[in-house]
Every structure is written in structure tokens, then in C-alpha cells.
């Protein structure tokens, strides 16, 4: 607690770390220092949730002005209104009014507006929208006024990706850009009426069909111990082989999502539209549990070696796999070179091998967490098919161990922690 005075605030020395000072006479009225910056905050709780509302920075906002802003915010809270949400709403309204009243909005400004006012609020994958727009759209047409953007500006961006054999990314860039301009039309920004992405199409690429042979599976599995690669990536690739789970859903696995010999992927991390997917239970075989190991001091099963407290990055495993494939060698198979293997191919491989050993398609689809679009499944089926999934994965584990030359799970190479 501190007694705020003009002299005390003025003479407060800069701090290397964040330091918080609470006013002794006003509940929640706070001054935070970090480096030379001094920021006024109002800290309060609504429905047991803590909120931090920024009032302004010193000296632009004096102590007297900060007290006045605090008193106004505290009064709103007392009357049942969340002052932080009200301030944010007013800010967005002002920004929207500014944009709609301007006659020359640039594409970069539209990107900012779309991300802040639409994507972050309505899309779980808003960070992907930001990455795509910042990387592919802004450098190309960011300075252009949105009124001047036409199909002839968008098509070269998409064509360049297709020429680089990045059809999937071309479709993603086109879809996100189309949505951004549709948002501008809906919100009457700059009075544009035609979406420049209209009638631009990306030709469907051929479906990738890549299933690893027994030799490739064995080389990759044991080759992971012969190359320089982090423990998290080794274990994740091996667990992909044992569960056929999507890499994106598995890499974020937390220890509290593992219950005995099951792991549960929450709905928000599953592929699919919000509200149309359910949590997915993954039966863990003995070999899978041995690969997972014991808690490692991080909340994530596959922690990032570079970012403390974070899971493996989205692209890290794929990049690592691409890097190590050419250098994996096997004395048993000296003439075999591993190539053209992507992470998703592991999932396809498991599905293909399960089919070969007699596991029926419906059970494979449950293992792969494919959404059953039938009326019966969507409206009436509650049963999770955990028993069938376990039977399928245990049968596949026996086949995998046969391929790898293991007699029992105890033969697996213990991974260093």
C-alpha cells in the first residue's frame, strides 16, 4: 500500500521488473511501473474473475486525472457494469466509426480491423488468420486502398503459392482474404461492394496417398535415436504411430488430460467446427504409456525445448522430420532412403495397416476421430466406442511390435529425460 501524492509519483524511480503499488485509500486503484513507464490501473473482480483496466500512463495522465478516471470506473462497477468491457466497447465503436467515415482505408488497416473486431472474437484459429494476412497479404497489397483492390491483385498471390506446389496454403490464404473483404462489405467499410476474391478458384490438388512400408516404419522408429532431435519430438512421432491421432491435437496434450490408460483431447482442440465436435478419448496401450512416461515438471506432455512452459510449436515436428529423413541410415536396409514422408502420412499409414490386419472401417474411423455425418450419429448416438477403439489399437500395437522386431513392450528403447 502507498499514499499517492504528486511528488511521490513524480520521484518514483524506474524499475527493471514490473512493480505494482496499491493506493491505501482507494480499493483497486493501482500504479504499475516497468522500466521508465508508469501506468495507472483499476484492478477489480467481477463474478470471481480478476480484471485489470488500464486508465492511462503518467505523466500524460496526472494523478488527479487518474483518480477521476478510477472514481468513474469504480462507480460503474458498483452499479453492476463492467467498466473494462464498457471502455473496450466504446473504443471499438469509435474505431469502427472512424473506419466507416474514411474514404481511403488501406488493406493493412482493414487487416487490423478484421483481426481485432472479428477474428479474435469469433474464430478459435484467429492466430492463423493473423499469420496468413501478415505474411501473404500485407506485403503484397497492404499499402493499396481497399477500394482499388481487384481480382488482378489477389490472383498473383494465389498463383505464386500454387506454382510453389503449396495448394493447401493457397486455399487457406484465399479463404481468409475472402472472409476479410466480406467483413468489410458487411460493415460498410469504405463503401466497397464487390469482393475482390470473388470467382477466384484454386484447383483441387490430388489427394495424397502415402502409406509407409514395414521397412520405412522400422527405419524411422529406430532412426529417431540416431539423429539429433529433442526428446519431445521423438516421443510425439512414436505416439502418433500408436494412436493415429492428429499431430495438432496430440502435441498440446496436458498431463491432466491423461486418466489412467486413456487420454482425452478436449473439444476445443479437435478438428471441426465449434459446437459440432466432442472430446475424443484415446485408449493408451502399454507401449503408448511407456513412451509418454512420467510428468516432467511441465503441464504439457511434449514441452518445447525452447519456450519454457509451452508445448512443441505447430511447425517444429514437421520441420524436424523433414530435416532428419535424409540422414537416417540403417545397416539392416542399406539401400533404403527415407523420403517424402510427412507427419500426416503416419496417420494414413496406421489407418492402412489397420485395414490390412482386418480392423473394420467403422472402428478405424472412431480411432481416427472422423466425424460421422449420419443422422443417427449426430442426433442419437452417445456411446463413445472406447471399447472398440482400444481393441483396434491393441491389435495394431501387436502388429507394430512385430514390424519393429519387439517381443514385448519392455524391449522398447528407454528415452532419456
N, C-alpha and C positions, 0 to 999 in steps of 0.2 A: 504494500500500500504506500502511496505517496501523495503528498499535498501539492497539487498542481498550481504553480504560480507562473507568471510570465518570465520572471528571472530564472526560475528553476528549469523551465522547459528550454529557454534560450541557452543556458550554460550546460545542459546535459551533453556529456561527451559521447562521441561516436563509439559504437561497439562492433567488434568483429562478428559476433554471433547475434542472433535475434534475442532481444531483451524486452520483456513485457512489464509495463508499470501500470498498476491499477490505481484509480483515484480513490482516496479514502472517504470521499463524501458522496460519490455518485456510482451506484452499482452498475458495473459493466463498462463504465467509461474508462478507456484504456489508451495508453500511448506506447507504441511499439517502435523500438529503434533497431536498425540493422545497417551497419556502416554509418554513413552520414545522414541517412534518411530517417525521418521521424514521422510516423503515420498515426493518425487518430482512428481508433476503432470503438465500436459498440459491440460488446460480447453479451449475448443473451441466449436463453433457451426457450424453445417452443416445442411442446409435446416431447419432452425429454431429448430433443435434438439440439446440439450446440450450433449457433450461428455466429459468424463474425462479419460484421458490416463495416466497411471502410467509409469513414466520414470525410477524410481529406488528409493532406500532408502539410506539415509545418515547414516553413513559415507561411506558405500560401494561404493556409487556413490558420488563423490565430487561435489562441486559447479561448478567447471569448466566442468566436465563431464556432469552434469545435463544441463548446458547452451548449451553445444554442442548437446545433445540429443533433447533439446527443439528446437533449431535452425533448426535441420534436420526435425523434425515433422512439425514445422510451415511452412517450405519450401514446404513440401508435400501438406499441406492443401492449400497453395497459388496456387499450380499447379493443384488443383482440386481433389487430392487424400485424402481420409480419412486416416490419419496416424494410428488411433487406430485400424481400420479394417485391415489395411495392417500389423500391428505388430501382431495382433491375427492370421491372416492367415499364416504368416511366422512361428509363434510359433507352430501352429498345423501341419504345413508341417514338421518342424524339429522333432516334437514328432512322427509323422507317420513314418518318415524315420528311427528314432531310433527303433521303434517297429518292422518294417518290416525287419530291418537288424539284429535284435537279434534272436538268435536261441532258447532262453529259456524264453518265455513270460509266466508269471503266469496268472491264471484265474483272480486274483484280479487286475492285470494290464490291462487285457482285459476289465474288468468291467469299470474301469476308462476311458479307451479309447472309449468304446462303448457309455457311457453316455455323454462324452464331445463332441465327434465328430459326433455322430449320433442322439441319443435320444433327447438331448436338442435342436437340430436343426430341427428335423423333426417330433417330437411327442409332441402333446399337453399334453399327460399324462406321460411325462418323469419322473416326481417325483414318480409315481407309479412304473416305471421300476427300479428306484434307490432303492426304499424301498424294492422291491421284491428281487433284486440281493444282496443287503447288508444284508438282513435278512435271506434269504434261501440258497443262492448260495455261497457267500464268506465264511461263517463259515464252510461250508462242504467241499468245494474244492478250496478255494481261494489260497492256497499255491501250488496247483498242477500246473505243466506246462501244458499249453493247449494242447500240443502235446500228453500228456499222458491221457487226459480226454476221457473216453469212455462211452458207454451206461450204463455200470455197475456202474459208479459213479453217473449218473443222475437219474437212476431208483429208487434207495433207497430214494432219496429226494422226488420224486413224490409219491412213495408208502407210505411214512410216512404221508404225507398230506391226502391221501385217507383213510388211516387207522384211522385218526383222524376225519373222515367224513367232510373233507374240500375239496371236489371235485372241487368246483369252483376255489379255490385258487390253487389247483394242476394244473388246466388247465392254469391259468394265469402264474404261475411260469414256466411251460413247454414252453408256447408260447414265453415268454420274453427271456428265456435262449436259445431257438432255434434261435430266431432272433439275439441274440448277437453272437452266433457262426457262423451264416450265414454271419453276417457282417465281422467277422474275415476272413472267406473264401474269401469273395468278395474283401477285402482289402489286401489279400495275407499276412496276419499277421502270421508269423512263418510257412508259407507254409502248413498250415493244409488243408486237402482236404475233410475230412469226418466230417459231423456234428454229434456230439455225441448224439444229441436229436432225430436223425432220427429213425423212426419206433417205437418211444415210444408213447403210447396212453393212454389217461385217459378215462375210461369207462364213458359213459354218465350217469349222475345221473337222477333219476326220477324227472320229473317236479313237483315243489312244488305247491300244490293247497291248499291254506288256505284262507278261507273267514270267517270273524268274524260274529258271530250271533248278533242279535239285543241286547241281554243281554251283550255280550262282548263289543260291541261298547259303550253302555251306561256306563258300569263299567269303561272302560278305559278313556272315555271322562271326567267323573266327578272325577275319581280316581286321575287324574293328579293334582287336587287341594288338595289332602290329603297326598301327599308324598313330600319329599324334593327333588325338582328338579327346575332348573333355568327357568326363565320366557321365554327365547328364545326357549327352548326345548318344553315347554308346548304349546306355540303358533304354533310352527312348526308342531308338531304332529297333532294339531287340523286343521291347514290349509291343511295338507296332506289329511285329511278326506274330506275336502270341495272342493279340486281341483284335487285330484288323480294324482298330479304331482310327478315326481321322486324326491326323497329326495335330491339327489346330485345337482339337478338343482334348487331346491327351497331354499336350505339352504344358497346359495350365493346371494339371492335376494337383490338388492340395492334399496334404496328409489327412485332413478332417473329412475328405471325401472318400476315404478308404474305410470300409467297415468289415473287418474280418477278411473273408475271401471274396469280397465284392468292392468295386469302385463305382461311384455314382457321379456321372457327369451332369451338372445342373442344366436345366432347360436353356438358360441364357447363354450357355457356351456351345450348345448344339447347333448344327447347321439347320437352317429353316427359318420361316417367318415367325415373328413374335406371336405367341398365343397358339401356334399350330404344332409346336414341338413339346415333348415331355422330357423329363430327366431320363437318362439312359444308364441302366445298370450293366456293368461289365463284370462277368464272372472272372475271377483271377485264379488261374491254375497254379499248381505248386511251383512250376518254373517261373511263372509271371511274378509270384510273390517273392521268390528268391532274387529275381532281377530288380524288383522295386526296392528291396532291402528295408532298412530301418530309418526312422526320422533322422534328418541330417542337420537339424538346427535352423532350417528354413521352413516356412509354411508350405513351400512348393516341393513336390517330389523330384522335379527336374529343374533345379535352380540354375540361374545364369551364372557363368564363371566371371562375368564382367560387372554385372549390376547386382549388388548385394540386396537380398530380399526380394528379387524379381525372378520370374520363370524364364526359361530359354526364350530368346527372341523369335519372332514369327519366321524369319528367314534363316536363322542360324543353322538349323539342322539340314535344311536343303542345300545351303552353301557348303557346309562341311561335307555332305555326301558327295557333291559334285567334285570337291577338291580331292577326296581320298580315293575315289574309284580307280583312277589311272595308276595309283601306286600300290594297290592291294595285289599281292602276288601269292601264289600257292604252289608249294613243292608237289602237292598231290595232283594239281591240274596246271602244269607249267605253260600250256598253250592257250589257256583261257584268260581273256582280258575282260574285266567288268566295264561295261559302258552303257550309256543310255538308260540309266536307272534313276527314277525319281521317287520321292517319298510316297506318292500316291500309288506307285507300282507295287509297293509292299502290300498295301490293302487289296489291290487287284489280284496279287499273287496268292494271298491267303484264300480269297474267295474261289479262285480257280482250283487250288489244291483241295479245298473242302468239297468242291463238286466232284473232283476225281475220286475221293475216298468215300463217296456215297452220301454226303450230307445234303438233304433236300433243299431246294431253293428257298422255301419259306423260312426255314430255320437260318439259312445263310443271311437272308435279308434282315432278320432280327439281330443277328450278330453285328451286321454292318450298320445297324440303326437306320435302315431305309424306311422312309415314311410310307405306310400302307394307305393308299388313297381310297380304298373301298369304303362304301357307306357303313358297312358292318364295323370295320376297324375304327373309323372316325367317330362313330356315334354310340357304339355299343360295347366294344372290346376294352376291358380294363386290365385284363391279365397281361403281365409283362413278359411272359415266355422265358423267365430266368432259367428254369429247369432245362428247356430245350437249348438255350444259348450255352449253358455250361456243358451239356453233353456234346455239343458240336465243337466247342473249343478244346475240351479234353481229348476228343478224338483227333483233332488237328494237332494238338501238342504231341500225342504219341507218334504221329506221322512225322512231325518236325524233328523230334528227337531221333527218329530212325534216319532221317536225311542227314542230321548232324553227327550221327555216329555215337549218340549218347545212350547208355544203358539205363540210366536213371537220372533224375534231376540233380543228384549230388555230384554228377560229373561236370556240371557247368563251371566254367572258369569264374572264380570269385573276383568281382570287380573291386578295385581299390577305391576307398573313400577319401 
